[in-house]
Amino acid sequence: MSEAPSFTIGVEEEYLLLDAETLRLADAPDAMLDAAREILGQQVAPEFLRCQVEVGTRVCDDIDAAEADLAHLRGTIARIAGDFGLAPIAAACHPTADWTTQTHRDRARYNDLSRDLGAVARRMVICGMHVHVGIPGEDDRIDLMNQVKYFLPHLLALSASSPFWQGEDTGLASYRIGIFDNLPRTGLPPRLDSWSAYRRSVDTIVATGMIEDASKIWWDLRPSENFPTLETRICDVVPRLDHTVSIVAAIQCIHRMLWRLRGYNQRWRIYENFLLDENRWRAQRYGCDEGLIDFGAGAVKPMAQLIEEIIELIAEDAEALGCVAAVAGLRDIVNDGNSAARQRAIHAAAIARGADEHAAMEAVLRALTEEFLGGM
């Protein structure tokens, strides 16, 4: 067995920018991005659409460092955006925006993406959170990828923050994941036997000229093209920082737990994607509300029970990594509701008070702007 990783973490978040008065999507002016770069350097970058911005933490040794860096990034973006009359939100979809009115940045990379993907790319008014966990060994990354993907639906359910799309309740907790699935090379990663098997598959596509490198493989979980990490990509971006931190800590601990099992000559059972996709759909549709399938038990279990089992499963790892409190925060997400549930509750409460649909959606948007800096 390879030397134990340090399980460093890095977090990338994508934000939408709103006009602070109207709460409609607004383009980020170049001057705003320039001002952000002066303070944050390479930790901030433009995204495909003009109304988006992306941030990324440094390589963090523990969850406390990741939380501090994310708080700094969010606070800086909020302050600079405010100087330009804008307000950021960390939600996977804008509840009322019309995707047909959004434009992408005029750069060669983005122009190529628009040409290659057509209307699919133009609909990508969505934001996710990507969590990197440091795993130096290449074969170790593939071995863990095969096992970690069991937990991806649980992470999606916890993070779901996109129930509304173009002013309508979609009936889904994460509408974002359905939009993203229209792209090629998405969804759960396939089962692979080794790093060389992974590279053979990727290199076959690269050799045809269809993609330039593995960064265009957009699976829910993938080996990073640029870093010695496994990158969890299934999550919606999460409005509240404290909930973000809990999900990131859980991801870090799950990786360590699965690595730890190897020391006892054990591993997590690997299920076919056909089965895991059932839970992925349930998480996309219901979030935390209707539970997921426990394939070992052969039954659907409520999320509260599943999260308690995960907390117990990774307790030793949370202790070793110094994130017991952060992992315990998963209970708050289930008990208080993920963002999708909170957005629906705010909308329903506004309607009950006599607000019209426009005012109810405005209440949701206002709450999302407030949550961007909440929970710090």
C-alpha positions as CSV (number, residue, x, y, z in Angstrom):
1,M,0.0,0.0,0.0
2,S,1.3,3.5,-0.8
3,E,2.3,5.9,1.8
4,A,-0.8,7.5,3.5
5,P,-1.9,10.8,1.9
6,S,-2.2,14.0,3.9
7,F,-5.7,14.5,2.5
8,T,-5.2,18.2,1.8
9,I,-8.2,19.9,0.5
10,G,-9.0,22.7,-2.0
11,V,-12.4,24.1,-2.8
12,E,-13.7,25.9,-5.9
13,E,-16.9,27.8,-5.9
14,E,-18.9,29.5,-8.7
15,Y,-21.0,32.5,-7.9
16,L,-23.7,34.4,-9.8
17,L,-23.7,38.1,-9.8
18,L,-26.9,40.1,-9.3
19,D,-27.8,43.8,-9.7
20,A,-28.0,44.8,-6.1
21,E,-31.3,46.7,-6.6
22,T,-33.2,44.7,-9.2
23,L,-31.7,41.3,-8.2
24,R,-31.5,40.3,-11.8
25,L,-28.4,38.7,-13.2
26,A,-25.8,41.2,-14.2
27,D,-22.5,41.0,-16.0
28,A,-19.2,41.4,-14.1
29,P,-17.3,44.3,-15.6
30,D,-13.7,43.9,-16.3
31,A,-12.8,46.5,-13.8
32,M,-14.5,44.4,-11.0
33,L,-12.5,41.4,-12.0
34,D,-9.3,43.4,-12.1
35,A,-10.0,44.8,-8.6
36,A,-10.6,41.3,-7.3
37,R,-7.4,40.0,-8.9
38,E,-5.4,42.7,-7.2
39,I,-6.4,41.2,-3.9
40,L,-7.0,37.6,-4.6
41,G,-4.6,37.0,-7.5
42,Q,-5.1,33.6,-9.2
43,Q,-7.7,32.7,-6.6
44,V,-10.4,34.4,-8.7
45,A,-11.2,33.9,-12.3
46,P,-13.9,34.7,-14.8
47,E,-16.3,32.0,-15.9
48,F,-17.9,31.1,-19.2
49,L,-20.8,33.5,-18.7
50,R,-20.4,37.1,-18.0
51,C,-22.7,36.9,-15.0
52,Q,-20.4,34.4,-13.2
53,V,-17.2,34.4,-11.3
54,E,-15.2,31.5,-9.8
55,V,-13.0,31.4,-6.8
56,G,-10.6,28.7,-5.4
57,T,-8.9,28.2,-2.1
58,R,-5.3,27.6,-1.7
59,V,-4.2,24.0,-0.8
60,C,-5.4,23.7,2.7
61,D,-4.1,21.2,5.3
62,D,-7.3,21.1,7.3
63,I,-10.9,22.3,7.3
64,D,-10.2,25.3,9.5
65,A,-7.8,26.7,6.9
66,A,-10.3,26.0,4.1
67,E,-13.1,27.7,6.0
68,A,-10.9,30.8,6.7
69,D,-9.9,31.0,3.0
70,L,-13.5,30.6,1.8
71,A,-14.6,33.3,4.2
72,H,-11.9,35.6,2.9
73,L,-12.8,34.8,-0.7
74,R,-16.6,35.4,-0.2
75,G,-16.0,38.5,1.9
76,T,-13.7,40.0,-0.7
77,I,-16.0,39.2,-3.7
78,A,-19.0,40.6,-1.8
79,R,-17.2,43.8,-1.0
80,I,-15.8,44.4,-4.5
81,A,-19.0,43.5,-6.2
82,G,-20.8,45.9,-3.9
83,D,-18.5,48.7,-5.1
84,F,-20.0,48.0,-8.6
85,G,-23.6,47.8,-7.5
86,L,-23.6,44.0,-7.6
87,A,-24.4,41.3,-5.1
88,P,-23.1,37.7,-5.4
89,I,-25.1,34.6,-4.5
90,A,-23.8,31.1,-4.0
91,A,-26.8,29.3,-5.5
92,A,-26.7,26.7,-8.3
93,C,-29.4,28.5,-10.3
94,H,-30.9,32.0,-10.3
95,P,-34.6,31.4,-9.6
96,T,-36.0,33.7,-12.2
97,A,-33.3,34.4,-14.8
98,D,-33.9,33.8,-18.5
99,W,-30.9,31.9,-19.8
100,T,-31.5,33.1,-23.4
101,T,-30.5,36.6,-22.5
102,Q,-27.1,35.7,-21.0
103,T,-23.9,36.1,-23.0
104,H,-20.5,34.5,-22.7
105,R,-17.1,36.1,-22.5
106,D,-15.4,36.8,-25.8
107,R,-12.3,34.7,-25.4
108,A,-10.9,32.0,-27.6
109,R,-11.5,29.2,-25.1
110,Y,-15.1,30.3,-24.4
111,N,-15.8,30.9,-28.1
112,D,-14.6,27.3,-28.9
113,L,-16.8,26.0,-26.1
114,S,-19.9,27.8,-27.4
115,R,-19.2,26.5,-30.9
116,D,-18.7,22.9,-29.8
117,L,-21.6,22.7,-27.4
118,G,-24.2,25.0,-29.1
119,A,-27.3,25.8,-27.1
120,V,-26.3,23.3,-24.4
121,A,-23.4,25.7,-23.4
122,R,-25.7,28.8,-23.5
123,R,-28.0,27.1,-20.9
124,M,-25.2,26.8,-18.4
125,V,-26.4,29.5,-16.1
126,I,-25.5,27.1,-13.2
127,C,-23.0,27.1,-10.5
128,G,-21.3,24.2,-8.7
129,M,-18.8,23.5,-6.0
130,H,-15.7,21.3,-6.6
131,V,-13.7,19.8,-3.8
132,H,-10.2,18.5,-4.3
133,V,-8.7,15.9,-1.9
134,G,-4.9,15.3,-2.2
135,I,-4.1,11.7,-3.2
136,P,-0.6,11.5,-4.6
137,G,-0.7,7.9,-5.9
138,E,-2.2,7.6,-9.4
139,D,-3.5,4.1,-9.0
140,D,-4.7,5.1,-5.5
141,R,-6.8,7.9,-7.0
142,I,-8.6,5.4,-9.3
143,D,-9.1,2.9,-6.6
144,L,-10.7,5.5,-4.3
145,M,-12.7,7.0,-7.2
146,N,-14.4,3.6,-7.6
147,Q,-15.4,3.6,-4.0
148,V,-16.1,7.3,-3.2
149,K,-18.8,7.5,-6.0
150,Y,-21.2,5.5,-3.7
151,F,-21.5,8.6,-1.6
152,L,-22.0,11.1,-4.4
153,P,-25.8,11.1,-4.2
154,H,-25.6,11.8,-0.5
155,L,-23.4,14.8,-1.2
156,L,-25.8,16.1,-3.9
157,A,-28.8,15.8,-1.6
158,L,-27.1,17.8,1.1
159,S,-25.9,20.5,-1.3
160,A,-29.0,20.9,-3.5
161,S,-29.7,24.6,-4.1
162,S,-31.5,24.9,-7.4
163,P,-35.3,24.2,-7.1
164,F,-36.4,27.1,-9.3
165,W,-35.7,27.8,-13.0
166,Q,-37.0,30.7,-15.0
167,G,-39.5,31.6,-12.4
168,E,-41.0,28.1,-12.0
169,D,-40.7,25.5,-9.3
170,T,-39.1,22.6,-11.2
171,G,-40.1,20.0,-8.7
172,L,-36.4,19.1,-8.4
173,A,-34.0,19.9,-5.5
174,S,-31.1,20.3,-8.0
175,Y,-32.2,21.4,-11.4
176,R,-28.5,22.3,-12.0
177,I,-27.5,18.7,-12.3
178,G,-30.0,18.0,-15.1
179,I,-28.7,21.0,-17.0
180,F,-25.1,19.9,-16.6
181,D,-26.0,16.4,-17.7
182,N,-26.7,17.7,-21.2
183,L,-22.9,18.2,-21.6
184,P,-20.9,15.2,-22.9
185,R,-18.7,13.2,-20.6
186,T,-20.7,13.9,-17.5
187,G,-22.4,11.7,-14.8
188,L,-20.9,9.1,-12.6
189,P,-17.4,7.9,-13.5
190,P,-17.0,4.5,-15.0
191,R,-15.5,1.7,-13.0
192,L,-11.8,1.5,-13.9
193,D,-9.1,-1.0,-12.9
194,S,-6.0,1.3,-12.9
195,W,-4.5,4.6,-13.8
196,S,-3.2,3.2,-17.0
197,A,-6.8,2.1,-18.0
198,Y,-8.0,5.6,-17.2
199,R,-5.3,7.2,-19.3
200,R,-5.9,4.8,-22.2
201,S,-9.5,5.8,-22.4
202,V,-8.8,9.6,-22.1
203,D,-5.9,9.4,-24.5
204,T,-8.1,7.7,-27.1
205,I,-10.4,10.7,-27.2
206,V,-7.6,13.2,-27.0
207,A,-5.9,11.5,-30.0
208,T,-9.0,12.1,-32.1
209,G,-8.8,15.9,-31.5
210,M,-12.2,15.9,-29.8
211,I,-10.8,17.3,-26.6
212,E,-7.4,18.7,-25.8
213,D,-7.0,17.1,-22.4
214,A,-8.7,15.4,-19.4
215,S,-10.0,18.7,-18.1
216,K,-12.9,18.2,-20.6
217,I,-13.9,15.0,-18.8
218,W,-16.7,16.4,-16.6
219,W,-17.6,13.4,-14.4
220,D,-19.2,13.9,-11.0
221,L,-15.8,12.7,-9.6
222,R,-12.6,12.7,-11.5
223,P,-8.8,12.7,-11.2
224,S,-7.8,16.3,-11.6
225,E,-5.8,17.0,-14.8
226,N,-3.7,19.6,-13.0
227,F,-3.2,18.4,-9.5
228,P,-2.6,15.1,-7.7
229,T,-6.2,15.1,-6.4
230,L,-9.5,13.5,-6.6
231,E,-12.1,16.2,-7.5
232,T,-15.7,15.8,-6.3
233,R,-17.8,17.8,-8.7
234,I,-21.4,16.7,-8.1
235,C,-22.3,19.3,-5.5
236,D,-24.5,22.4,-6.2
237,V,-22.7,25.5,-4.8
238,V,-24.0,26.0,-1.3
239,P,-25.4,29.4,-0.1
240,R,-24.3,29.1,3.6
241,L,-20.6,28.9,4.4
242,D,-21.1,26.7,7.5
243,H,-23.0,24.1,5.4
244,T,-20.3,24.3,2.7
245,V,-17.7,23.6,5.4
246,S,-19.6,20.6,6.7
247,I,-19.9,19.0,3.2
248,V,-16.3,19.6,2.4
249,A,-15.2,18.1,5.8
250,A,-17.4,15.0,5.0
251,I,-15.8,14.6,1.6
252,Q,-12.3,14.8,3.1
253,C,-13.2,12.2,5.8
254,I,-14.9,9.8,3.4
255,H,-11.6,9.7,1.4
256,R,-9.6,9.0,4.5
257,M,-12.1,6.4,5.8
258,L,-11.8,4.4,2.5
259,W,-8.1,4.7,2.6
260,R,-8.1,3.5,6.2
261,L,-10.1,0.4,5.3
262,R,-7.3,-0.7,3.0
263,G,-5.0,-1.1,6.1
264,Y,-7.5,-3.8,7.3
265,N,-7.6,-5.4,3.8
266,Q,-11.1,-4.1,3.4
267,R,-12.9,-1.9,0.9
268,W,-16.3,-0.4,0.2
269,R,-18.5,-2.6,-2.0
270,I,-18.6,-1.3,-5.6
271,Y,-22.0,-1.1,-7.1
272,E,-22.8,-0.7,-10.8
273,N,-23.6,2.8,-12.0
274,F,-27.1,1.5,-12.9
275,L,-27.9,1.2,-9.2
276,L,-26.0,4.3,-8.1
277,D,-27.9,6.4,-10.7
278,E,-31.1,5.6,-8.9
279,N,-29.8,7.4,-5.8
280,R,-28.4,10.1,-7.9
281,W,-31.8,10.7,-9.4
282,R,-33.5,10.6,-6.0
283,A,-31.0,13.2,-4.7
284,Q,-31.6,15.4,-7.7
285,R,-35.4,15.1,-7.4
286,Y,-35.9,15.1,-3.6
287,G,-32.8,16.4,-2.0
288,C,-32.9,15.4,1.6
289,D,-36.7,14.9,1.7
290,E,-37.4,11.3,0.6
291,G,-34.2,9.4,1.5
292,L,-31.9,7.2,-0.6
293,I,-31.5,3.5,-1.2
294,D,-29.2,1.6,1.2
295,F,-28.1,-1.1,-1.1
296,G,-26.7,-3.3,1.7
297,A,-30.0,-3.1,3.5
298,G,-32.0,-3.3,0.3
299,A,-34.3,-0.5,1.5
300,V,-34.9,3.3,1.2
301,K,-33.7,5.0,4.4
302,P,-34.4,8.6,5.4
303,M,-31.5,11.0,5.1
304,A,-31.4,11.7,8.8
305,Q,-30.6,8.0,9.4
306,L,-28.1,7.8,6.5
307,I,-26.3,10.9,7.7
308,E,-26.0,9.5,11.2
309,E,-24.5,6.3,9.8
310,I,-22.0,8.3,7.8
311,I,-21.0,10.5,10.8
312,E,-20.4,7.3,12.8
313,L,-18.6,5.7,9.9
314,I,-16.1,8.6,9.5
315,A,-15.9,9.5,13.3
316,E,-12.3,8.2,13.6
317,D,-11.3,10.1,10.5
318,A,-13.0,13.4,11.6
319,E,-11.1,13.1,14.9
320,A,-7.8,12.5,13.1
321,L,-8.4,15.4,10.6
322,G,-9.6,17.8,13.3
323,C,-13.1,18.3,11.8
324,V,-15.5,16.7,14.3
325,A,-17.6,19.8,14.7
326,A,-17.7,20.5,11.0
327,V,-18.9,16.9,10.2
328,A,-21.5,17.2,13.0
329,G,-22.9,20.2,11.1
330,L,-24.3,17.7,8.5
331,R,-27.2,17.2,11.0
332,D,-28.1,20.8,10.7
333,I,-28.5,20.6,7.0
334,V,-30.8,17.6,7.3
335,N,-32.8,19.0,10.3
336,D,-33.0,22.7,9.1
337,G,-33.3,21.9,5.4
338,N,-30.9,22.2,2.5
339,S,-31.0,25.3,0.4
340,A,-33.6,23.9,-1.9
341,A,-36.0,23.3,1.0
342,R,-35.2,26.8,2.5
343,Q,-35.8,28.6,-0.8
344,R,-39.2,26.8,-1.2
345,A,-40.1,27.7,2.4
346,I,-39.3,31.4,1.9
347,H,-41.3,31.4,-1.3
348,A,-44.3,29.7,0.4
349,A,-44.2,32.0,3.4
350,A,-44.2,35.1,1.1
351,I,-47.2,33.8,-0.8
352,A,-49.0,33.1,2.5
353,R,-48.4,36.7,3.5
354,G,-50.2,37.8,0.4
355,A,-47.1,38.5,-1.9
356,D,-47.5,38.0,-5.6
357,E,-45.2,35.6,-7.5
358,H,-42.7,38.3,-8.4
359,A,-42.4,39.5,-4.7
360,A,-42.1,35.9,-3.5
361,M,-39.2,35.2,-5.8
362,E,-37.6,38.5,-4.8
363,A,-37.8,37.3,-1.2
364,V,-35.9,34.1,-2.2
365,L,-33.3,36.1,-4.0
366,R,-32.9,38.6,-1.1
367,A,-32.4,35.7,1.3
368,L,-29.7,34.2,-1.0
369,T,-27.8,37.4,-1.0
370,E,-27.9,37.5,2.8
371,E,-26.8,33.9,3.1
372,F,-23.8,34.5,1.0
373,L,-22.0,35.9,4.0
374,G,-24.1,34.1,6.6
375,G,-22.9,31.2,8.7
376,M,-19.3,32.6,8.8
